[in-house]
Amino acid sequence: MIPLIQHEISTASNLLTHDEVSDVLLIAQSAPGPIAVNTAVMVGYKALGTRGALATGLGVILPSFLVILSIALWFMPYTDLPQVVSAFRGILGLVVSLIVFAAWKVSLHHINWFLVLGTLAWLSLMIFVQVNPYLIVLLSGASGLLYGPLSRRARRGESKE
């Protein structure tokens, strides 16, 4: 989903630059709710203000909602079949792969030691210490706020030499 969003916003429609899309996606991922909706609302707001945000939000939510509602009503009698249960267990691996792939694509343009160390630290805290993911979002935001000025100061120091 994320590579498709990046392509449509930056390459196909030229609404935002590739860096702006990456920034929007990073913010959209930290906000509660589906990334497609968050991204659509942010892009709609940037393009047309509040009306754009409302239109893009509804444009993303309504079609999916109506399709899923129709499928759910049709699918209900078959949910207990062993073949259906097994198929969904197999699909779980694909879902994990798609999430990892999306993270990889987004990180390609922002890869640095801070990102790598931060990712390992946050994953370790969630997996081994079982820190609440919401707390991790707050901590990662705070670390980014600290890292930003430090990295800019370091770059200014390098350019003076």
C-alpha positions in Angstrom: 0.0 0.0 0.0 2.7 2.5 1.0 4.7 2.2 -2.3 1.5 2.7 -4.2 0.6 5.8 -2.2 4.1 7.2 -2.7 3.9 6.6 -6.5 0.5 8.1 -6.9 1.2 11.2 -4.8 4.7 12.0 -6.0 5.2 10.4 -9.4 1.8 10.1 -11.0 0.1 13.3 -9.8 3.0 15.4 -8.7 1.1 16.7 -5.7 4.1 16.4 -3.4 7.8 15.8 -3.8 9.3 12.4 -2.9 10.7 13.8 0.4 7.4 15.5 1.3 5.5 12.2 0.7 8.0 10.4 3.0 7.4 13.0 5.6 3.6 12.8 5.2 3.8 9.0 5.5 5.9 9.1 8.6 3.4 11.5 10.3 0.5 9.5 9.0 1.9 6.3 10.4 2.3 7.8 13.9 -1.2 9.1 14.0 -4.0 6.8 15.1 -6.0 5.2 12.3 -5.3 3.7 8.9 -2.3 5.1 7.0 -4.2 5.5 3.7 -6.9 7.7 5.4 -4.3 9.7 7.3 -2.2 10.3 4.2 -5.3 11.1 2.0 -6.5 13.6 4.6 -3.1 15.3 4.8 -2.7 15.5 1.0 -6.2 16.7 0.6 -5.7 19.4 3.2 -2.4 20.5 1.5 -4.1 20.7 -1.8 -7.5 22.2 -1.0 -7.7 22.9 2.8 -10.5 21.6 4.9 -12.7 20.7 2.0 -9.9 18.8 0.4 -9.3 16.9 3.6 -13.0 16.0 4.0 -13.3 14.9 0.3 -10.2 12.8 0.3 -11.0 11.2 3.7 -14.5 10.2 2.5 -13.2 9.2 -0.9 -10.8 6.7 0.8 -13.2 5.5 3.5 -16.6 5.0 1.8 -15.7 2.7 -1.1 -13.7 0.4 1.1 -16.4 0.4 3.7 -19.1 -0.5 1.3 -17.1 -3.2 -0.5 -16.0 -4.8 2.8 -19.6 -4.6 4.1 -20.9 -6.4 1.0 -18.2 -9.1 1.2 -18.7 -9.7 4.9 -22.5 -10.2 4.4 -21.8 -12.7 1.6 -18.9 -14.4 3.4 -20.5 -15.0 6.8 -21.9 -18.5 6.1 -18.4 -19.8 5.1 -16.2 -18.5 8.0 -16.2 -21.8 9.9 -15.0 -24.0 7.0 -11.6 -25.6 7.7 -10.3 -24.5 4.3 -11.2 -20.9 4.9 -9.5 -21.0 8.4 -6.4 -22.5 6.8 -6.3 -20.0 4.0 -6.4 -17.1 6.4 -3.5 -18.6 8.4 -1.5 -18.7 5.2 -2.3 -15.1 4.4 -1.0 -14.0 7.7 2.6 -14.5 6.5 1.9 -12.4 3.4 0.6 -9.6 5.6 3.8 -9.5 7.7 5.9 -9.6 4.5 4.0 -6.6 3.0 4.5 -4.6 6.2 8.2 -5.3 6.3 8.5 -4.5 2.5 6.7 -1.2 3.0 9.0 -0.3 5.9 12.0 -1.1 3.7 10.8 1.0 0.8 10.2 4.1 3.1 13.5 3.7 4.9 15.6 3.6 1.7 15.4 7.4 1.4 16.0 8.1 5.1 18.6 5.4 6.1 21.2 6.5 8.6 22.6 5.2 11.9 20.0 7.1 13.9 17.2 5.2 12.0 18.9 1.8 12.3 19.7 2.2 16.0 16.3 3.7 16.8 14.5 0.8 15.0 16.5 -1.8 16.8 16.0 0.0 20.2 12.2 0.4 19.7 11.7 -3.1 18.5 13.8 -4.5 21.4 11.7 -2.5 23.9 8.4 -3.7 22.4 9.5 -7.3 22.1 11.7 -8.0 25.1 10.5 -5.5 27.7 6.9 -5.3 26.3 6.8 -1.5 26.5 3.4 -0.2 25.3 3.6 0.9 21.6 1.9 4.2 22.3 4.7 5.0 24.7 7.2 4.0 22.0 5.6 6.5 19.6 6.0 9.3 22.2 9.6 8.3 23.0 10.5 8.1 19.3 9.0 11.5 18.7 11.0 13.0 21.6 14.2 11.3 20.3 13.5 12.8 16.9 13.0 16.3 18.4 16.4 15.9 20.1 18.2 14.4 17.1 17.0 17.0 14.6 18.8 20.0 16.2 21.9 17.9 17.0 22.2 16.7 13.4 21.7 20.2 12.0 24.3 21.5 14.4 26.7 18.7 13.4 26.2 19.5 9.6 26.8 23.2 10.1 30.0 22.3 12.0 31.1 20.1 9.1 30.4 22.7 6.4 32.5 25.4 8.3 35.6 23.2 8.2 
